[in-house]
Amino acid sequence: LQVLEQQVVGGEQAKNKDLKEKHKRRKKYADERRMQLVAALQQATEDSSDWVLLNVYDSIQEEVRAKSKLLEKMQKRLQAAETEIKDLQSEFELEKIDYLNTIRRLERDLMLCQQLLVRRDCNYSNLERIKRESIWDEENGCWKIPEPVIQKTQLP
């Protein structure tokens, strides 16, 4: 019974060593190929995984539908990228305007400081008070500072 069982289990060619070797090679090749595909899928991102696998289509209409879906997906990605570019450009433009305003304000402050000449015997000994009372003249592009009053102290 055992001899008969050994011959039946595995089919007619259970003892064929060449056939067993061929099965082992096929299994090894299939395992290697499966590992390569798993590694490729792990490395690929979600969007690029469509390019890794080979698609087999039953009809031309099915292929057209699949490629249309891929085209729509890529168009959405393109629109998203264009929107992001516009957002970044508008943000850059706002920052540029803010920097230019800051530069203009600092240039005006610099011009005020350059126009100030504080003498020791002047009533404007406080620099902050002079800045508060000064007015920017847009037409001339300079500061109008109050006239200093010289206080002469005479010793008795």
HELIX and SHEET records of a PDB file:
HELIX    1   1 GLN A    2  VAL A    8  1                                   7    
HELIX    2   2 LYS A   17  GLN A   43  1                                  27    
HELIX    3   3 SER A   49  VAL A   52  1                                   4    
HELIX    4   4 ILE A   60  GLN A  115  1                                  56    
HELIX    5   5 LEU A  127  GLU A  133  1                                   7    
SHEET    1   A 2 ILE A 135  ASP A 137  0                                        
SHEET    2   A 2 CYS A 142  LYS A 144 -1                                        
END                                                                             
